[in-house]
Structure formats: structure tokens, C-alpha cells
């Protein structure tokens, strides 16, 4: 008897949450492993770390024995998140009944989908997509349905395209705002149109706002939960990994409608019971005024890198019109008239610069690379020095369009 065939459900036998892009991704990884001094810009893990005052608060909790279960989340943390949502995001949430503290935003998405979905239920998401969303849908026996987006639209989905993909099995639409991998920042009118669809077609909206602090070029982040009549249809996922540089701390939260919060909290409890108590004490301070100057400097640092990266590519002839969000984003390589896989391999072989092709995040990523600006400015300058002879060559040798 093959025990895997007997015990493991069919949908999970070849389930690899991080294996988007198929063999192309594995081939590039194998090539990178054989090279030395590779500059890897694939990760979305910020290289900067948590505010020192937050670290000290977590260490102090460890030293003083504040390490016991914090069932439901520390009251101090839930109160701090509720204040943050009101002040920064423009919506009210009851810290006692509507906030669910999770081990990262990944667990938040998993808890939501394991609560909402029956086998075969559908969840809409964008293409290009964030792999963690697709993994959470699939693991909960759901079916991801992809809504195409385009660089020309700064990767915002067309609400009409969203609505066209709704079927009687559709339960929700999950999207990252600001986006990963595309750095899209949704306009208020787009969010309003999506909320109207949710109300008319009886589905839920799940904005993932993990990158919310990183919005540039005069744009601003709008939380869908702040819109009128959003309170029963919007489930907000957020956390500390990106905006607060706390990826390994594994701490997130869900702001849920009152009618949904209790069943989601029960499923979340079954998944891992509670989040780490010392990390929660650190997060309380990360949300405080004491940490704000540090995170303002983080915002400026990533903004400086973003401006240098896209500006220098444009100077080299590969003209960019970047979306306004995040420290991840898409690099437009369409002027080379080569596939993302070809350009990614050329960068890796000839410059030892590793950037994923956009197709690692869905078919709509063709013609783009996806970058994470998680290296200091001096490393980015070295990267551009390596690419300086290659980009003009790619452009000069671009095949003629058919």
C-alpha cells in the first residue's frame, strides 16, 4: 500500500506553497546555486529589522517572565491595534470582539478560509498573485480563480473583470493593497466599486494590508474597511512582518465583521492556540509613538532605494513607470521583446543578479521581472554596475516584433 496515496488527500499530494513558476523557477534556483557572489533580489523579507525599542520590550518580557499564554491576544496589543486602525486607517474595530491576533498574516488567511470554505468553493484573487493567498485557499479545499491585471493599469484589477468571474460558488475576493508582487495601490474609486460588487453579489472582500506603510509618489493607502457600509463585508488582514520589519516574529491580526469574528477566532485557536507573548509585548511598543521615528526612517530608506532602482534602469534605457507601493514591485522588460525567463537567466548568468521572472507569480507577469529591494543602496549600485553593459545589449539586440 502506498501510504501517501491512502492518507494524503489528492489536492495536497503535489501541493507546494512556494512552488509557483514551476520548473522555470527551479531551473533558475539551480543555476544560482552554481554561481558565486550572486545579488539576490527575490525576497520580500525586509533587510531592516524591528525598532530597537520594540526589541527591548520583547526582551524585557522574556527576562521578567511575561511568557505565559495570552489567550485571544494581549489586551494591551488589541487596544493598540484598535487605536492604530482608527488613527491610520480610518475605521473603528472593537478590540474585544472583532480583533483576532494570529501567528503572522499567513495564519490569518488560513483561519479565514478554513472558516468560510466548503470543498470546491471559489475565491477570487489577482494575477499576478501572492502565493501565500493561493496556498491558503487550496489548503482549505477551495479553488483560486484568477483575475487578470496589467502593468498599463498599474496592476489594479478592473472591477468588471472581477464581477465576470463570480459564480454561485464564489465566497470572497482576496487582494493585497499595497500589492505583492506588483506594488499596486488601489484607488478609492476602485475599492468602492469592489465593495459595491460584494454587496450586490453577496461575496466578501479580504484586503491584505501588510505593506500599508510603503506608498510613494504622492499616493496614499486607503483601507477598504474605512468605506461606508463596509462593516459587514470586509475582513482586513494585517500584521507586523513588512511595515514593522518583524517577519520572523510571526505576528498578525484580523479585523473581522462582528458576525464572523467568533467562528474565525475558534478556527484560529485550533490552528495554533495563541501567538507568542513576548513578541506581542514588542508589537505593543512597535505601534507606539516611541517607535514612529524609526519606522519613518525605514520608509525613507526604502523610498530612496526605490527611486534609485527604477531611476537608474530608466537612465540605462529600460524605461520604468513603477507602481507607487511597497518595496517589492515589477520591472518592465517588454522593450527587450524577450520573455521574463530569458531576461532573468541573462541577468543571472552574465551579471550574477537574480530577479524572478514575473511569470513565477502568474501568467499575467510575462514581460516583467519581480524585484524585492531588500539590499542596501551600495549593493544596488553594484548591481547596476553589473547590469550597465547588459541592458543596452538586450535592447539593441531585441528581436523585431512580429
C-alpha positions in Angstrom: 0.0 0.0 0.0 1.2 3.5 -0.8 0.6 5.3 2.4 0.7 8.7 0.9 -2.0 7.8 -1.6 -4.1 6.3 1.1 -3.8 9.1 3.7 -2.9 12.3 1.9 -5.8 14.0 0.0 -5.3 14.2 -3.7 -5.3 18.0 -3.7 -2.3 18.0 -1.4 -0.1 15.3 -2.8 1.8 17.7 -5.1 0.9 20.8 -3.0 4.0 23.1 -2.7 3.0 26.5 -1.3 6.1 28.3 -2.6 6.4 26.5 -5.9 4.8 29.0 -8.3 6.5 29.3 -11.7 7.0 25.5 -12.0 10.2 24.1 -13.5 11.4 27.5 -14.6 11.8 28.7 -11.1 13.6 25.5 -10.0 15.9 25.8 -13.0 16.9 29.4 -12.1 17.5 28.4 -8.5 19.8 25.6 -9.6 21.7 27.9 -11.8 22.1 30.5 -9.0 23.4 27.8 -6.6 26.3 27.2 -9.0 27.4 30.8 -9.1 29.3 32.9 -6.6 28.6 36.4 -5.3 25.0 36.5 -6.6 23.0 39.5 -5.7 19.6 38.0 -4.9 16.6 40.4 -5.1 13.8 37.8 -4.9 12.8 38.0 -1.3 10.0 40.1 0.3 11.7 39.9 3.7 12.9 43.4 4.6 16.6 43.5 5.4 16.0 46.2 8.0 14.9 45.0 11.4 12.3 45.9 14.1 12.6 49.1 16.0 15.1 48.8 18.9 12.5 49.9 21.4 10.3 47.1 20.3 13.1 44.6 20.6 13.9 45.8 24.1 10.2 45.4 25.0 10.2 41.8 23.9 13.5 41.1 25.6 12.2 42.6 28.8 9.1 40.4 28.6 11.3 37.4 28.4 13.5 38.4 31.3 10.6 39.4 33.5 8.7 36.2 33.0 5.8 37.6 31.0 5.9 34.5 28.8 2.6 32.8 29.7 -0.4 32.2 27.4 -2.1 35.4 26.2 -5.4 33.8 25.1 -7.1 36.0 22.5 -4.1 38.3 22.4 -2.8 40.7 25.0 -5.5 43.3 25.9 -2.8 45.9 25.5 -2.0 44.8 22.0 -5.6 44.6 20.9 -6.2 48.1 22.2 -3.1 49.4 20.4 -4.2 47.9 17.1 -7.7 49.3 17.5 -6.2 52.8 18.1 -3.9 52.3 15.1 -6.9 51.3 12.8 -8.8 54.4 13.9 -5.9 56.8 13.6 -4.1 55.5 10.5 -6.8 53.6 8.6 -10.0 55.5 9.4 -12.1 52.6 10.6 -13.3 51.5 14.1 -12.9 48.0 15.3 -13.9 46.6 18.7 -10.7 45.4 20.3 -12.6 42.9 22.5 -14.8 41.2 19.9 -13.5 41.9 16.4 -9.7 41.6 16.5 -8.0 38.2 16.2 -4.3 38.0 16.9 -2.5 35.5 14.7 0.9 34.0 14.1 1.5 36.2 11.1 -0.8 37.2 8.2 -0.4 33.7 6.7 -2.2 32.1 9.6 -4.8 34.9 9.3 -5.6 34.0 5.8 -5.7 30.3 6.6 -8.0 30.8 9.5 -10.4 32.9 7.4 -10.6 30.4 4.5 -10.8 27.3 6.8 -13.8 29.1 8.4 -15.5 30.2 5.2 -14.9 27.5 2.6 -16.6 24.2 1.8 -14.8 21.9 -0.6 -14.9 23.4 -4.1 -15.8 26.9 -3.1 -14.1 29.6 -5.1 -12.0 32.6 -4.0 -11.0 35.3 -6.5 -7.5 36.7 -6.4 -5.4 38.7 -8.8 -2.9 37.5 -11.5 0.0 38.2 -10.7 -0.8 36.8 -7.3 0.7 36.4 -3.9 1.5 32.7 -3.4 0.5 32.7 0.2 -3.0 33.6 -0.6 -3.3 30.8 -3.2 -1.8 28.3 -0.7 -4.3 29.2 2.0 -7.2 28.9 -0.4 -6.0 25.5 -1.7 -5.2 24.1 1.7 -8.8 24.9 2.8 -10.2 22.9 -0.1 -11.0 26.0 -2.0 -10.4 26.8 -5.7 -8.5 30.0 -6.6 -9.9 31.9 -9.5 -7.6 34.5 -11.1 -8.5 38.0 -12.2 -6.0 39.3 -14.9 -4.3 42.6 -14.2 -1.9 44.7 -16.4 1.0 46.9 -15.9 -0.6 49.6 -18.0 -3.3 49.8 -15.4 -0.7 49.9 -12.6 -1.9 46.4 -11.8 -5.3 47.4 -10.5 -8.0 44.8 -11.4 -10.9 46.0 -13.5 -14.0 45.6 -11.2 -15.9 44.4 -14.2 -13.4 41.6 -14.7 -13.8 40.7 -11.0 -17.6 40.5 -11.3 -17.4 38.4 -14.5 -15.6 35.7 -12.6 -18.2 35.4 -9.8 -20.1 32.2 -9.8 -22.6 30.6 -7.3 -19.5 29.0 -5.6 -17.6 32.3 -5.1 -17.2 33.3 -1.5 -14.6 36.1 -1.5 -12.0 38.2 -3.3 -8.6 38.4 -1.6 -6.1 41.1 -2.7 -3.0 42.7 -1.4 -3.2 46.5 -1.0 -0.5 47.7 -1.4 0.3 44.7 -3.6 2.7 41.9 -3.5 4.2 41.1 -6.1 3.1 44.1 -8.1 3.2 47.1 -5.6 -0.3 48.1 -6.8 -2.0 50.7 -4.6 -5.8 50.6 -5.1 -7.6 53.9 -5.7 -10.5 54.7 -3.6 -12.9 54.5 -6.6 -11.7 51.0 -7.3 -12.3 49.9 -3.7 -15.7 51.5 -3.8 -16.6 49.6 -7.0 -15.4 46.3 -5.5 -17.4 46.9 -2.3 -20.5 47.5 -4.4 -19.9 44.2 -6.2 -19.6 42.5 -2.8 -22.9 43.9 -1.6 -24.7 43.1 -4.8 -23.3 39.6 -5.4 -23.1 38.5 -1.8 -19.4 37.9 -1.5 -16.8 39.1 1.0 -13.8 41.3 0.4 -10.4 40.4 2.1 -7.8 43.2 1.7 -4.3 42.2 2.9 -2.7 45.4 4.0 0.6 44.1 5.2 2.6 46.7 3.1 0.4 49.6 4.0 3.2 52.0 5.2 5.1 51.8 1.9 3.3 54.1 -0.5 5.2 56.7 -2.6 4.8 59.3 -5.4 2.2 61.3 -3.6 -0.3 58.5 -3.4 -1.9 57.3 -0.2 -3.2 54.0 1.1 -6.9 53.7 1.6 -8.3 50.9 3.7 -11.4 49.3 2.3 -12.8 48.9 5.8 -13.0 52.7 6.1 -15.6 53.0 3.2 -19.2 53.5 4.1 -21.2 50.2 4.5 -18.1 48.1 4.7 -18.5 46.8 8.2 -20.3 43.5 7.2 -18.5 42.7 4.0 -14.8 43.5 4.6 -12.3 41.3 6.5 -9.0 43.0 6.9 -5.7 41.1 7.2 -2.7 42.9 8.5 0.4 42.3 10.6 3.9 43.3 11.6 6.1 41.5 9.1 6.5 44.1 6.4 5.5 47.6 7.7 7.3 46.9 11.0 10.2 44.8 9.7 9.2 41.9 12.0 8.9 38.9 9.6 10.4 36.3 11.9 8.4 37.5 14.9 5.3 35.9 13.2 2.6 38.2 14.4 -0.5 39.4 12.5 -4.1 40.2 13.0 -7.6 40.0 11.5 -10.2 42.8 11.8 -13.4 40.9 11.2 -17.1 41.8 11.0 -18.8 41.2 14.3 -20.9 38.3 12.8 -17.7 36.5 11.6 -15.2 37.2 14.3 -16.1 34.4 16.8 -16.1 31.4 14.3 -12.8 32.7 12.8 -11.3 33.0 16.3 -12.3 29.4 17.1 -10.6 28.1 13.9 -7.5 30.2 14.6 -7.4 28.7 18.1 -7.4 25.2 16.6 -4.5 26.1 14.3 -2.0 27.3 17.0 -4.0 28.4 20.0 -2.1 31.6 20.8 0.6 33.9 19.4 3.9 34.3 21.3 3.5 36.5 24.3 6.9 38.3 24.3 6.5 39.2 20.6 3.1 40.7 21.4 4.7 42.9 24.1 7.3 44.0 21.4 4.4 44.7 19.0 2.7 47.0 21.5 5.8 49.2 21.5 6.2 48.9 17.7 2.8 50.6 17.4 3.7 53.4 19.9 4.9 56.9 19.3 8.3 55.8 20.7 8.9 53.6 17.5 7.4 56.0 14.9 10.7 57.9 14.2 12.5 54.7 13.5 9.8 53.4 11.1 9.6 56.8 9.4 13.3 56.4 8.6 12.6 52.8 7.3 10.0 54.3 5.0 12.5 56.9 3.7 15.2 54.2 3.2 13.1 52.0 1.1 11.8 55.0 -0.8 15.4 56.1 -1.6 16.2 52.6 -2.9 13.1 52.5 -5.0 13.8 55.9 -6.6 17.4 54.9 -7.3 16.5 51.4 -8.7 13.8 52.5 -11.1 15.5 55.8 -12.0 18.8 54.1 -12.9 17.1 51.4 -15.0 15.4 54.2 -16.9 18.7 56.0 -17.4 20.1 52.8 -18.8 17.3 52.8 -21.4 15.0 50.3 -19.8 12.2 52.9 -19.1 10.1 52.3 -16.0 6.8 53.5 -14.8 6.7 51.9 -11.3 3.5 51.5 -9.3 3.5 53.6 -6.1 3.6 51.0 -3.4 5.8 48.6 -1.4 9.5 47.7 -1.6 8.6 44.9 -4.0 7.5 45.6 -7.5 7.6 44.8 -11.2 10.3 45.7 -13.6 9.1 46.3 -17.2 11.3 44.3 -19.6 8.9 44.4 -22.6 11.2 46.7 -24.6 13.7 43.8 -24.8 11.0 41.7 -26.6 12.2 38.8 -24.6 10.5 36.6 -22.1 10.9 37.2 -18.4 12.6 33.8 -18.1 15.2 34.8 -20.8 16.0 38.1 -19.2 16.1 36.7 -15.7 18.6 34.0 -16.9 20.7 36.5 -18.8 20.9 38.8 -15.7 21.9 35.7 -13.6 24.4 34.2 -15.9 26.2 37.4 -17.1 25.8 39.7 -14.1 25.1 37.4 -11.1 21.9 39.3 -10.4 19.0 37.1 -9.5 15.5 38.6 -10.0 12.4 36.3 -10.6 10.6 36.4 -13.9 7.1 37.8 -13.3 5.6 34.5 -14.5 6.7 33.0 -11.2 3.6 34.8 -9.9 1.1 34.1 -12.7 0.8 34.3 -16.5 0.0 38.0 -16.4 3.5 38.6 -15.1 5.0 37.9 -18.6 7.1 40.8 -19.8 8.2 41.7 -16.3 10.6 40.7 -13.5 9.6 40.9 -9.9 12.1 42.6 -7.6 12.5 42.9 -3.8 14.6 45.9 -2.8 15.9 44.2 0.2 19.6 45.2 -0.2 21.4 48.4 0.9 21.9 51.1 -1.6 25.6 50.3 -2.1 24.6 46.7 -3.1 22.0 48.1 -5.5 24.7 50.4 -7.1 27.0 47.3 -7.6 24.0 45.5 -9.2 23.5 48.4 -11.6 27.3 48.4 -12.4 27.0 44.8 -13.4 23.8 45.4 -15.5 25.1 48.5 -17.2 26.6 46.7 -20.2 23.9 44.1 -20.4 20.7 46.2 -20.6 21.8 48.2 -23.7 22.8 45.0 -25.3 19.4 43.4 -24.6 17.7 46.5 -26.0 19.9 46.7 -29.1 19.5 43.1 -29.9 15.8 42.9 -29.3 14.1 40.9 -31.9 11.8 42.7 -34.3 8.1 42.5 -33.3 6.1 40.1 -35.5 
